[in-house]
Amino acid sequence: MMAMHWILRRFLQQRTLACALIGAAVATGTAFLPAGAQTPGGDAATLMVGAWELSNSDHDKICAITFRLDATGPGHALDFDKSCAEMFPETRTVAAWTIGKDAALRLVDPRGKPVLEFIEVENGLFEPLHPGGTLYFLQTAAAAQGRQYTADQMFGDWAFVRGTNRQICQMSLLNVAADPESFALSLKPGCDNLVATFGLKGWRMDRGLLLLLSDRNDPWRFEEGDPGVWHRIPEGRQPLLLIRP
């Protein structure tokens, strides 16, 4: 029964997301890329940064993982929730994560030997690279918790906030296309130099993250924390938030 519930929940999530994407594509003339395809403005590693959920096929074992970009041992750093070692004993030997030229995500031990290997089967959902083994699912925490926002839920006015709720810029996420892969945005006058000099040119949603795109830099990635509050990841020394004013 748990497995059937999990499959049904995945189907409903996929259908909802597909309908939203089709609507956005029709409205803006944007084109679709196949699941797992490389998209302009960011690479596969940067799009993994953030909170994810590892679960079994019955979804009665769940483990929270945070992927980071900083280097450690044979790959990038990651953090496991305390329950992971009990739920999935094999994670005890995982020291880092990598993405290979074959687009496979590998959780590796200190020597770089794969412990778990995944391939993206749709946007933000990974399944085992090799069929026939234990069936695990890896998906974004936003999707697992039903917080997988679509573009039409993000249109409108937003404010950049730093420090103790100090507003440094106002921005509108527009429902018109900037190019075939992203929507347009506009900044209000008087933005702080941090935002004004970044060269923002558009935005899109990817794996539950809001990506703010620039011609000159890697995209800024925002992840929802508290409801309605999006924080830039990685945070760095001076956290940057996005909220609706």
Residue pairs with C-beta under 8 A, 6 or more apart in sequence:
2 58
2 59
2 60
3 57
3 58
3 59
5 59
6 55
6 57
6 58
6 59
9 59
10 125
13 143
13 146
13 148
14 122
16 150
17 123
17 148
17 150
20 150
20 151
20 152
21 32
21 150
23 152
24 30
24 150
24 151
24 152
25 31
25 32
27 175
28 175
28 176
28 177
28 183
29 177
29 180
30 177
30 180
30 181
30 182
31 180
31 181
33 39
33 181
35 120
35 121
35 122
35 123
36 103
36 119
36 120
36 121
36 122
36 123
38 44
39 47
39 181
39 206
40 181
41 181
41 182
41 211
41 213
41 214
41 218
41 219
42 206
42 211
42 218
42 219
42 221
44 99
44 103
45 69
45 76
45 99
46 69
46 218
46 219
46 221
47 206
47 207
47 209
47 221
48 67
48 76
48 97
48 99
48 105
49 67
49 68
49 69
49 221
49 233
49 234
50 66
50 67
50 140
50 141
50 207
50 208
50 209
50 221
50 223
50 233
51 64
51 65
51 66
51 140
51 141
51 142
51 223
52 64
52 65
52 66
52 67
52 138
52 139
52 140
52 141
53 62
53 63
53 64
53 65
53 138
53 139
53 140
53 141
53 144
54 62
54 63
54 64
54 65
54 84
54 88
54 91
54 136
54 137
54 138
55 61
55 62
55 63
55 136
55 137
55 139
55 144
56 134
56 135
56 136
56 137
57 135
57 136
57 137
59 137
61 87
61 88
62 83
62 87
62 144
63 80
63 81
63 83
63 84
63 87
63 88
63 91
64 80
64 81
64 83
64 84
64 141
65 78
65 79
65 80
65 81
65 84
65 138
66 78
66 79
67 76
67 78
67 97
68 76
68 77
68 78
68 79
68 234
69 76
69 77
69 234
70 76
70 77
70 234
71 77
72 95
72 96
73 95
73 96
73 110
73 112
74 95
74 96
74 98
74 108
74 110
74 111
74 112
75 95
75 96
75 97
75 98
75 106
75 108
75 112
76 96
76 97
76 98
77 96
78 94
78 96
78 97
78 107
80 91
80 94
84 91
85 91
85 92
88 136
90 115
90 116
91 107
91 115
91 116
93 109
93 110
93 115
94 107
94 108
94 109
94 115
94 116
95 108
95 109
95 110
96 107
96 108
96 110
96 112
97 105
97 106
97 107
97 108
98 105
98 106
98 108
98 112
99 105
99 106
100 106
103 119
103 120
104 117
104 118
104 119
104 129
105 117
105 118
105 119
105 120
105 126
105 138
106 114
106 115
106 116
106 117
106 118
107 114
107 115
107 116
107 117
108 114
108 115
109 115
116 128
116 136
117 128
117 129
117 130
118 126
118 127
118 128
118 129
118 136
118 138
119 126
119 127
119 128
119 129
120 126
121 127
123 206
123 207
124 139
124 140
124 143
124 148
124 206
124 207
124 208
125 137
125 138
125 139
125 143
126 137
126 138
126 139
127 135
127 136
127 137
127 138
128 134
128 135
128 136
140 148
140 207
140 208
140 209
141 147
141 208
142 148
142 149
142 207
142 208
142 209
142 223
142 224
143 207
143 208
147 208
147 224
148 208
149 205
149 208
149 210
149 224
150 205
151 175
151 183
151 204
151 205
152 175
154 173
154 203
154 205
154 210
155 173
155 174
155 175
156 172
156 173
156 244
157 170
157 171
157 172
157 244
157 245
158 170
158 171
158 172
158 173
158 242
158 243
158 244
158 245
159 167
159 169
159 170
159 171
159 242
159 243
159 244
159 245
160 167
160 168
160 169
160 170
160 171
160 191
160 192
160 194
160 195
160 240
160 241
160 242
161 167
161 168
161 240
161 241
161 242
161 243
162 168
162 192
162 194
162 238
162 239
162 240
162 241
163 238
167 245
168 191
168 192
168 194
168 195
169 187
169 188
169 190
169 191
169 192
169 195
169 196
170 187
170 188
170 191
170 245
171 185
171 186
171 187
171 188
171 191
171 195
171 200
172 185
172 186
172 188
173 183
173 185
173 203
174 183
174 184
174 185
174 186
175 183
176 183
176 184
177 183
177 184
178 184
178 185
178 201
178 202
178 203
178 213
179 202
181 204
182 201
182 202
182 203
182 204
182 213
183 202
183 203
183 204
184 202
185 200
185 201
185 202
185 203
185 212
187 195
187 196
187 200
194 240
198 212
198 214
198 216
198 217
198 220
199 214
199 215
199 216
199 217
200 212
200 213
200 214
201 213
201 214
201 215
202 212
202 213
203 210
203 211
203 212
203 213
204 211
204 213
205 211
208 223
208 224
209 221
209 222
209 223
209 233
210 221
210 222
210 223
210 230
210 242
211 219
211 220
211 221
211 222
212 219
212 220
212 221
212 222
213 219
214 220
220 232
220 240
221 232
221 233
222 230
222 231
222 232
222 233
222 242
223 230
223 231
223 233
224 230
225 231
228 243
228 244
229 241
229 242
229 243
230 241
230 242
230 243
231 239
231 240
231 241
231 242
232 239
232 240
232 241
232 242
